[in-house]
Structure formats: structure tokens, C-alpha cells
Amino acid sequence: MCTVTFLPTSKNNFILTSNRDEQRTRETVAPKKYVEDGIEMLFPKDKLAGGTWIGISANKRLVCVLNGAFKKHIRKNTYTKSRGVIAKEILKSLNFETFISEMDLQKIEPFTMVIVDWNHNNLRLFELIWDDQKKHFNTLTIEPKIWSSSTLYSEEAKATRKNWFEDWKNTNNNSKEAILNFHHSEIGDKEQSILMKRSYVETVSITSVEKTNTAVKMDYEDVVNGDYFSHKF
């Protein structure tokens, strides 16, 4: 939810990994398959809001959420819908680009969503940012990338983390083991590290989705309780 990396492993394959930085008392349901509106999906569920921060669907799509847009915002008292519920709506939509263009995000808290789509054997990467005023929806080049949540990391911290990622790329291959080691790293200040820990928030789980040809696999680690889950989709 708060640190995400994308690694292309071949023309149409990838690994996307997400560290969820949250209060450790916020309850989560481990990943399982659901069918909503006739569409099969796989995702861990936030018990409070019923949404998810990372999921995949039978529409050959992945959606991953980070809190915040370009900069840290001041939270309002109420919002009409959880960002995690919007992630599920995008997973379910048949034509997600049209759905996003028509979607009304007024009274929704700012967010960044990373969307990976592999329909027609053609891997595409998108970024949707809602800054409380405007939708910014862009197609991204297929190359290694890192995102850090604006609600937890300053511009300086984001730049430092990008440098860590660049250093990692220069000394590692694009394997799941290697990128998971990066997501477990405690380099630098513990409050800014990839596996982060602060007095009120910490990395509570790490989720990795790997697509290899027609096979898609989600691995989930509950960092707080030491539990592991693995599902093929």
C-alpha cells in the first residue's frame, strides 16, 4: 500500500511487489478468491472497509493502491467510498479505461493506483492518480519502477528510496527472491527504510504477484504474525 515495485521479467511477464504500511491493529483477511458481479478475483481484504490494496482478476488485470497523490494531503472528516473498493471496481470492469474516464471521484480521498493489464498477450502498465481535484491517468513504459506513498514519505525520502532501488537494480537480477529481499531491507533510517517501522505505523504485510506466461501467482506474508499464503490464479 505504501511501497510498490514493478519489474518486467520478459516481454509479457512481470513481478509487482507491495509493502503495506499500516497500523498493526488494523484487521486484514489473508488473500482468497472472491466472485463479484460474475468476475473472479483474488485479493487480501481490509476488514474495516471491505476493499483491497492489491488484487488480480479474471479480466487479466492487477490493481495496486498507494495512499495519497503527489504530496501529503490533509484528511477530511468523511469520504463517500474507500479507495480499496474503487480498486475492486477497476478489477471488475470490462473496459477499465472507459470506466476510469467516466468515474466520479469527488469526495474520494487522494490515491495513486498502479494498474497492470495483460489482455491479448500484450503487457501494459498504467498509473492513475487522484489529487482531490483532477484525475491523472497515464500509460507508463514497461521498465522497473518504484512508488512510495506521499502520505508517509517526503520528496526527499522518495528520492532516497529511488536511489536504493537503482543501486539494487545494478547488483541484482529480476527474480522474485531478489526483489523480496529488497522489500525486506532495513537500509538507512528505520522510519524511512523499505521495511519500515514507526511508533504508529509499520510494514504489516508484503504481497508479491508474479506473472509467468499464463500462470499468475500471489504470495502474501503477514509480517506481524509471521504467516505465509500462496495462491495461483
C-alpha positions as CSV (number, residue, x, y, z in Angstrom):
1,M,0.0,0.0,0.0
2,C,2.9,2.3,0.6
3,T,5.9,0.9,-1.2
4,V,5.5,-0.7,-4.6
5,T,7.9,-2.0,-7.2
6,F,7.3,-3.2,-10.7
7,L,9.8,-5.5,-12.5
8,P,9.3,-6.7,-16.1
9,T,10.9,-10.2,-16.3
10,S,10.3,-10.7,-20.1
11,K,8.2,-9.2,-22.8
12,N,4.9,-10.1,-21.3
13,N,5.8,-11.2,-17.7
14,F,6.4,-9.2,-14.5
15,I,6.7,-9.2,-10.7
16,L,4.8,-6.5,-8.7
17,T,5.5,-6.3,-5.0
18,S,3.7,-4.2,-2.4
19,N,4.6,-3.4,1.2
20,R,1.6,-2.4,3.2
21,D,2.5,0.2,5.9
22,E,-0.4,0.4,8.3
23,Q,-1.3,0.3,12.0
24,R,-0.7,-3.2,13.1
25,T,-4.1,-3.4,14.8
26,R,-6.0,-2.8,11.6
27,E,-7.5,-6.2,10.8
28,T,-6.9,-7.8,7.4
29,V,-8.2,-11.0,5.8
30,A,-5.5,-13.0,4.1
31,P,-5.8,-13.4,0.3
32,K,-8.6,-15.6,-1.0
33,K,-10.7,-15.9,-4.2
34,Y,-14.0,-14.0,-4.5
35,V,-16.6,-13.7,-7.2
36,E,-18.2,-10.3,-7.5
37,D,-20.6,-9.4,-10.4
38,G,-19.6,-12.6,-12.1
39,I,-15.8,-11.8,-12.1
40,E,-13.4,-14.0,-10.2
41,M,-10.8,-12.0,-8.2
42,L,-8.0,-12.8,-5.7
43,F,-7.0,-10.3,-3.1
44,P,-6.3,-9.7,0.6
45,K,-9.2,-7.8,2.2
46,D,-9.2,-4.8,4.5
47,K,-11.8,-5.8,7.2
48,L,-12.8,-2.3,8.1
49,A,-13.7,-1.0,4.6
50,G,-14.1,-4.3,2.7
51,G,-11.8,-3.2,-0.1
52,T,-8.2,-4.2,-1.0
53,W,-4.9,-2.5,-1.7
54,I,-3.8,-5.2,-4.2
55,G,-5.7,-7.7,-6.3
56,I,-5.9,-9.6,-9.6
57,S,-8.9,-10.5,-11.6
58,A,-10.1,-12.9,-14.4
59,N,-10.0,-9.8,-16.6
60,K,-6.2,-10.3,-16.7
61,R,-5.6,-7.3,-14.6
62,L,-3.8,-6.2,-11.4
63,V,-4.6,-3.1,-9.4
64,C,-2.4,-1.9,-6.5
65,V,-3.2,1.1,-4.3
66,L,-1.0,3.7,-2.6
67,N,-2.4,6.3,-0.2
68,G,-2.0,9.9,-1.4
69,A,-1.3,11.6,-4.7
70,F,1.7,13.9,-5.5
71,K,2.1,15.3,-2.0
72,K,0.8,14.7,1.6
73,H,-2.8,15.9,2.0
74,I,-5.0,17.0,4.9
75,R,-7.6,14.3,5.5
76,K,-11.2,15.3,5.5
77,N,-13.6,14.1,8.2
78,T,-15.6,11.9,5.8
79,Y,-15.3,10.3,2.3
80,T,-18.0,8.6,0.3
81,K,-16.1,5.5,-0.6
82,S,-13.0,3.6,0.3
83,R,-10.1,3.7,-2.2
84,G,-9.9,-0.1,-1.8
85,V,-13.4,-0.5,-3.0
86,I,-12.6,1.6,-6.1
87,A,-9.7,-0.8,-6.7
88,K,-12.1,-3.7,-6.8
89,E,-14.4,-1.8,-9.2
90,I,-11.5,-1.3,-11.6
91,L,-10.6,-5.0,-11.3
92,K,-14.2,-6.0,-12.2
93,S,-14.8,-3.5,-15.1
94,L,-14.7,-5.0,-18.6
95,N,-13.2,-1.8,-20.2
96,F,-11.3,-0.2,-17.3
97,E,-10.0,2.7,-19.4
98,T,-13.6,3.8,-20.2
99,F,-14.6,3.1,-16.6
100,I,-11.8,5.3,-15.3
101,S,-12.6,8.1,-17.7
102,E,-16.3,8.1,-16.5
103,M,-15.6,7.5,-12.8
104,D,-16.7,10.3,-10.4
105,L,-14.0,10.6,-7.7
106,Q,-15.4,13.7,-5.9
107,K,-15.4,13.1,-2.1
108,I,-12.8,10.3,-2.5
109,E,-9.5,10.6,-0.6
110,P,-6.4,11.1,-2.9
111,F,-4.7,8.0,-4.1
112,T,-2.3,6.5,-6.6
113,M,-3.1,3.3,-8.4
114,V,-0.7,1.1,-10.4
115,I,-2.6,-0.9,-13.0
116,V,-1.1,-3.8,-14.9
117,D,-3.1,-5.3,-17.8
118,W,-2.1,-8.3,-19.9
119,N,-5.0,-8.8,-22.3
120,H,-4.3,-10.1,-25.8
121,N,-0.8,-11.2,-24.7
122,N,0.2,-7.5,-24.5
123,L,1.6,-6.2,-21.2
124,R,0.6,-2.7,-20.4
125,L,1.3,-0.5,-17.3
126,F,-0.7,2.4,-16.1
127,E,-0.8,4.9,-13.3
128,L,-3.9,6.6,-12.0
129,I,-3.5,9.5,-9.6
130,W,-6.4,11.3,-8.0
131,D,-5.3,14.5,-6.3
132,D,-8.7,15.6,-4.9
133,Q,-9.2,17.9,-7.9
134,K,-8.2,16.0,-11.1
135,K,-7.6,12.5,-12.4
136,H,-4.2,11.9,-13.9
137,F,-4.3,8.7,-16.0
138,N,-1.1,7.8,-17.9
139,T,0.3,4.8,-19.8
140,L,3.8,4.1,-18.5
141,T,6.8,2.5,-20.2
142,I,7.5,-1.2,-19.3
143,E,10.6,-0.8,-17.2
144,P,11.5,-1.2,-13.5
145,K,9.8,1.3,-11.2
146,I,9.3,2.1,-7.6
147,W,6.5,4.1,-5.9
148,S,6.4,5.4,-2.3
149,S,3.2,6.8,-0.6
150,S,3.1,10.5,-0.3
151,T,1.3,10.3,3.0
152,L,4.3,8.7,4.7
153,Y,7.3,9.7,2.7
154,S,8.6,13.2,1.9
155,E,10.0,14.1,-1.5
156,E,13.5,13.7,0.0
157,A,12.7,10.3,1.3
158,K,11.1,9.2,-2.0
159,A,14.3,10.3,-3.8
160,T,16.5,8.4,-1.4
161,R,14.4,5.2,-1.8
162,K,14.6,5.6,-5.6
163,N,18.4,5.7,-5.2
164,W,18.3,2.5,-3.1
165,F,16.2,0.9,-5.9
166,E,18.7,2.0,-8.5
167,D,21.5,0.5,-6.5
168,W,19.6,-2.7,-6.1
169,K,18.9,-2.9,-9.9
170,N,22.6,-2.6,-10.6
171,T,23.6,-5.5,-8.4
172,N,20.6,-7.9,-8.7
173,N,18.7,-9.9,-11.3
174,N,14.9,-9.6,-11.7
175,S,14.0,-12.6,-9.7
176,K,11.3,-12.9,-7.0
177,E,13.8,-13.8,-4.4
178,A,15.9,-10.8,-5.1
179,I,13.0,-8.3,-5.1
180,L,11.6,-9.8,-1.9
181,N,15.0,-9.3,-0.3
182,F,14.8,-5.6,-1.3
183,H,11.3,-5.3,0.2
184,H,12.6,-6.8,3.4
185,S,15.6,-4.5,3.6
186,E,16.1,-2.1,6.6
187,I,18.6,0.2,4.9
188,G,19.0,3.6,6.4
189,D,16.7,5.2,8.9
190,K,14.2,2.6,10.2
191,E,11.4,5.1,9.8
192,Q,12.2,5.6,6.1
193,S,13.5,2.1,5.2
194,I,11.7,-0.2,2.8
195,L,10.7,-2.5,5.7
196,M,9.7,0.4,7.8
197,K,8.7,0.8,11.5
198,R,7.4,3.9,13.3
199,S,5.6,4.3,16.6
200,Y,2.2,4.4,15.0
201,V,2.6,2.6,11.7
202,E,4.9,-0.2,10.2
203,T,5.1,-2.6,7.4
204,V,2.5,-5.2,8.3
205,S,2.5,-7.3,5.1
206,I,4.3,-7.9,1.9
207,T,2.4,-9.1,-1.2
208,S,4.1,-10.2,-4.4
209,V,2.3,-11.0,-7.7
210,E,4.3,-12.8,-10.4
211,K,3.0,-13.5,-13.9
212,T,4.9,-16.2,-15.9
213,N,3.2,-16.7,-19.2
214,T,-0.4,-17.9,-18.5
215,A,0.3,-18.5,-14.8
216,V,-0.2,-15.8,-12.2
217,K,0.8,-16.4,-8.5
218,M,0.2,-14.2,-5.4
219,D,2.5,-14.7,-2.4
220,Y,1.5,-12.9,0.8
221,E,3.5,-12.5,4.0
222,D,1.8,-11.3,7.2
223,V,4.9,-9.6,8.7
224,V,3.3,-9.1,12.1
225,N,2.2,-12.7,12.7
226,G,4.7,-14.5,10.6
227,D,2.1,-16.2,8.4
228,Y,2.5,-17.0,4.7
229,F,-0.1,-17.6,2.0
230,S,0.4,-18.6,-1.7
231,H,-2.3,-18.8,-4.3
232,K,-2.3,-19.5,-8.1
233,F,-4.8,-17.7,-10.2
